[in-house]
Amino acid sequence: MSKTVSTMIHLRKQRATSLVAVLSLATALIGTSKVVANDNIECEGTIGAVDTGSVIVPDGEICTLDGTDVQGDVTVESGATLISDGASVENNIQGESAYKVILKPGTVVQGNVQLQKGLDGGEIIIDQADIGGGLQLQDNLSSVSVSDSDIGGDMQVKNNDGGTEIVSNTIGNNLQCQDNDPAPTGGGNTADQKQGQCENL
């Protein structure tokens, strides 16, 4: 085989490999919209098992992170829904006036989770998640359920009015609850100290 023919075959193989990589990435990003500044992703659909920068869920949209490795933050905007199915988040998850935030089993957040002012009729569900930092749930009208999760820092539950259930969580620092109406229910939680409305949970 001549050197020229061999080079042409090699180039064709390289192009085929590149095409497969592009198609794989496109498949993993089905339903997402666009990359914005600093490699942030606006998510309007499903992102699969790929590495991304920070993720933003825009107003009113629904985003599913299915095994995604987020190398940054996740921000959930007003009226939006985030579903994490085994995703890993390098920094924080933050939501204000979100409709739903659901962290399914296997979700890992290395930083903090801060969810506030969740909308009436919505829900916050954190089930078998691993949160390296703290968990703050405040001023939510949505229902709140936190179960079988590991939280490295404090868990603060304040001024929530949609009903709160806290069951069988391991909390590295303190579990602090106040001004929730109705008062949180549940039990089987471990923490350095349980304070306020969660004293007996």
Sequence and secondary structure as in RCSB ss.txt:
>XXXX:A:sequence
MSKTVSTMIHLRKQRATSLVAVLSLATALIGTSKVVANDNIECEGTIGAVDTGSVIVPDGEICTLDGTDVQGDVT
VESGATLISDGASVENNIQGESAYKVILKPGTVVQGNVQLQKGLDGGEIIIDQADIGGGLQLQDNLSSVSVSDSD
IGGDMQVKNNDGGTEIVSNTIGNNLQCQDNDPAPTGGGNTADQKQGQCENL
>XXXX:A:secstr
  HHHHHHHHHHHHHHHHHHHHHHHHHHTTT  EE GGG EE SEEE S EES EEE TT EEEEES EESS EE
E TT EEEEES EESS EEEES SEEEE TT EESS EEEES  TT EEEEES EESS EEEES  SEEEEES E
ESS EEEES  S EEEES EESSEEEEES SS  EEE  B SEEEETTTT 
